[in-house]
Amino acid sequence: MEKENVNQLHWALQQLFGRGEIRSELLADDVEWVNPHDAVEPGTRRGPEGFNGAIASVFATWDDVRFDTERVIENGDDVVAIGVLHGHVRAAGMEIDSPHGQIWTFRDGRVVRMRWFNTHSETLEAAGLSVTESGMGPEENVELVRVAVAAYQRRDAQALRAITHEDAEVFTLTEGETEGEPFRGHAGIGEWLEDELDPWEEFRVEPLEISAVGERVLMRSRVTARGKGSSVELNASLSR
């Protein structure tokens, strides 16, 4: 039955992102679409009409949205999908590349619930899975760094907060030495981004090499930048 659920998941995702709705024969009469508490529209939509109404709301907000799944995990009646959500937010005019997770619950081959989350860790926790049980490894951490770099390039503090732990610390280094106190927590993410990028009119990071070492990810990159109101330009190699 679990393998059948995986097949049903792939069919559901193809319909969701390909057609903008899921056919009624795949949805149970009491199906639920569950938004996280921090969603723009939190709460639960019920029944096939409510479920497809939630999908319609997504496509009303996003252009060209897609979900690239990196891992699918069978977990009893649940199937967990983890990956990256790509799309263009119409109102903000921004391109988004953000970690995304979904938990689909099936009964007799039909969807009875879909829960989605803004981070992989929240998805695994809600599914009762550990990182080890999920099979996630260094390659996922490398992909997470790529997503973080893309958000950094856009100066998108919200996207960075979505992929960082609430107790995260960001250290500023000068000539290889830690400078002052770290920026802490989700509030610190925005402060760090402003502090680091505000002096620059243009600031671009080009990853040259990203490699996982245990639970750490090392990145060697090239930075090109131009200062605000000046002709000062920066072209340097950087490791983090």
N, C-alpha and C positions, 0 to 999 in steps of 0.2 A: 504493500500500500504506500510506503514512503516514497518508492521510486515513482509511483503514479502521481503522487503529490508534487514531486519535482517537475514532472512533465506538465502538470496542470499549471504550475507556477510560470514556466516558460511561456505557455500559451497565454496566461493572464497578462504577463508583462508585454508580450507582443501586441496584444489588443490595447492595453492601457496607453502605451507610448506610440503605437502605430495608428490606432483608430480614434483615440481619445475617449474610449468607453469600453466596457467589458460586456460581452453578450450575456443575456439573462440566464441562459442554461448553465453558465459556469458559476453563477451566484446563488447562494442559498437564500430562501425567503427572508431569513433573519440576519442577513449579512451585515457586518459593521465595518465602517472605515473610521479608524481611530487616529486623530491628530494628537501630537504631543502637546504638553501644557504650554510650551513656549512658541507654538505655531501662531501665525497671523490670525487664523481661525481655529482656536482650540476646540476640543469637544469631539463628539462622535456622530457620524451620519449613519442612519439605519435603513435597511431595506435596499433592494436593487436600485430604486430611483435615487435614494439618498447617496448611495455609493457612487453611482455615475455622476451625480451632481457634484460630489467632491472632486472627481476627476475633471469635470468641466471647469471648476474653480481654479484648478491648477493651470489649465491651458488658457484661462482668461488672464492669468498673471504672467505666465511665461511664454516666450517664443522659442521654438526649436529646442524643447526640453527633451533630454534623454538620460537614461540610467544605465551606465556601463557597469555590469555586475562583475566583480572580481572573485567572489566566492559564494557558493550556494551550499547551505548546511542543512541536512535532514535532521530533524529533532522531534520525533514522534509525529503528532498531527500537524506540527509547525514546520515550515520551511523558511529558513533565514537567508536573506539575500543581502550581501554587503558589497558596496562599490562606490562609485563617484557619480554625483548628479551634475549634469552639464546643462546650461541653458542661458537664456537672455531674459532678464527681468524688465518688462516693458516700462513700468512707471519710473524705475531708477535708471534705465538705460545702461545696465551693467551686465557684463558676462560673469556667470557664476560657475565655479568648479568646486564642488564641496563634497566631503564624505557624506554618505547616505546609507541608511540601512532600513530594511523592511522585514517584518515578520508576518507571513501569510499562514493562516490556520485553515485547514481543510476538513470537511466531513463528507464522506461518501463521494469524494471527487469534486466537491463544490466548495467555493470560498465561503467561510463563515466569518472571517475577521482579517483585516489588514491593518497593522500598526506600523508607522514609520517614525524614523528618528534622524536627528541631525549629526550624530556621531556613531562610529562603529562600536565604541565602548558601551554606549547606552543601549544599542541594539542587542549586543551580546548579554548584557546584564538583564535586560527584560526577558530574553529567551532562556535565562538561567544557565548560560554557557560561560566558561572561562576562555581566555585567549588561547590556552593550550588545547582545550576541547574543540575550539573553533577551527583549529588548524592554521590560524594566522601566523605568519612568520615575518622574517626580515623584509621580504619584498613588499608587504603591505606598509611597513614603516617608511620604506623608500618612497612609495607612492604618496603617502601622507605628506612627506616633505615636499614633493613636487606640487601638491595642492596648496601647501602653505606658501611656497614661493610665488605661485600664481596670485594668491590673495595679497601677498606683500606687494607685488608689482602694481596691483590695482589700488593699493592703500585701503584695503577692505578689512577694517578691524572686526566687523561682525563675522565675516567668514573665518577669520583667524580664531576668534573666540569659539566658534562652532566646533573647531577641531582640536582645541586645547583643553586640558584639565583645569578645573576651577582653581587649583592650587599651583598652576604653572608659574615658573620663574624664568625671566629673560635677563641674561647678563650682557652688559655692554663691555667689549674688550678693546683695549688700546695697546697696541704693540704686544699683543699676546697676554696681557695682564687684565684681570677683572677690574672694572672701574666703578667704584661706589657700590651702592646697594642695588640689588636686582629689581626689576619691575615685577610685581607679584599679582597673580590672579587675573581674572577677566578684565578688571578695570585697568590693570597695569599694561595689558596688551595694547589698548588704545593709546595710553600715555607713551609707551615705548615707540609705537609706530609714528606718532606725531613728533616725538623728540628726534627720532632718527631721520625722518624723511622731510620734515617741514623746511629745513634750510635749502632744499634742492628743488629746482624747477623740474628737472628730469632726473630720474634715478632708476636704473635698470640692472637687474641681476641675471646673468646668463650662467646657469649651472653647467659646469664642464665635466664634473664627475660626482656621482652620488653613490655611496656604498654603505651597507649595513655592517656594523660591528657589534654583535650581541644585540642589546636593546637600544644601542645608539646608532645614529646615522650621521656619517661625515659627508660634508658637501664642499667641494672645491669649485669656486665660481669666479667669473669676471664681472666686475662692477664698472659701469659707465654712468656718469652723472654730470649735471651742469647746475651750478649754484643759482639761486634766485637773484635777479637784478645784478648779475656780474658775469664776467667771461670765464670764471673759474670752472675748469672741467676736470673730471676725475676718471682715470682709466687704470684699474688696478686689479690684482688677483686677491681673492679672499677665501679663507677656509673657515667653516663653522661646524 
